[in-house]
């Protein structure tokens, strides 16, 4: 009977709009995000410049990979309806911020921790092999960044004593979105229009839950020297090139693993923090 009840619940869940499934997948983390040490500390302005620079660098690698895969799949019906490069894409904004923090040769200076590299590899794997799952990654990142960007911008600006003219904070500024609320409504309606059968919806739902689970325990990023990669890793991304072909062993690893190190949890938490600070996850 319990199995029948579970199957019925699963069937009912998969009949919902994709946006409703996204809300369901992030329901628990809404309350948890409000009580994480990261959120409490960030709201108090307790973030160091070194931490902020490291997260900005890591976000550059992540968005470079995400947006490369989005471009690869921009005409694919499983993603095309939510393709909004002018409104949402963050790579160029992150490049501005990194040049401000590190100088004109920032590509040679920024570190790529091992945890970030694993996340990047996962994004490339998804984009090449399961593009329908890109929507979970895009939803988690972009809508969180958009929802709380202005609030986090002010907190970081004050805590780090950054210029009032916005240097170092381009990541949080969405010039292509004049009305965040209306845009999120548009995005949600487009997301619901994605061509997905119940089985695919279930996979997207599970992918988002997997992403959310990595953000439920948050701590400040660490920089073990053994994990930092600079020139060798950065050069491969300077021109947007993707990692080399993955063998079957690597494919199996991607299917079974998502990075759960403190740095990645901290980065993912930034999205949930942004959303929670501004309007709450249920306003997405």
Buried (B, 14 or more C-beta within 10 A) or exposed (E): EEEEEEEEEEEEBBEBBBBEBBBBBBEBBBEBBBEBEBBEBBBEEBBEBEBBBBBBBBBBBBBBBBBBBBBBBEEBEBBBBBBBEEBBBBBEBBBBBBBBBBEEEBBEBBBBBBBBBBBBBBBBBBBBEBBBBBBBBBBBBBBBBBBBBBBBBEBBBEBBEBEEEBBBBBBBBBEEBEEBEEBBEBBBEBBBBBEBEEEBBBBBBBBBBBBBBBBBBBBBBBEEEEBBBBEEBBEBBEEEEBBEEBEEEBEEBBEEEBBBBBBBBBBBBBBBBBBBBBBBBEBB
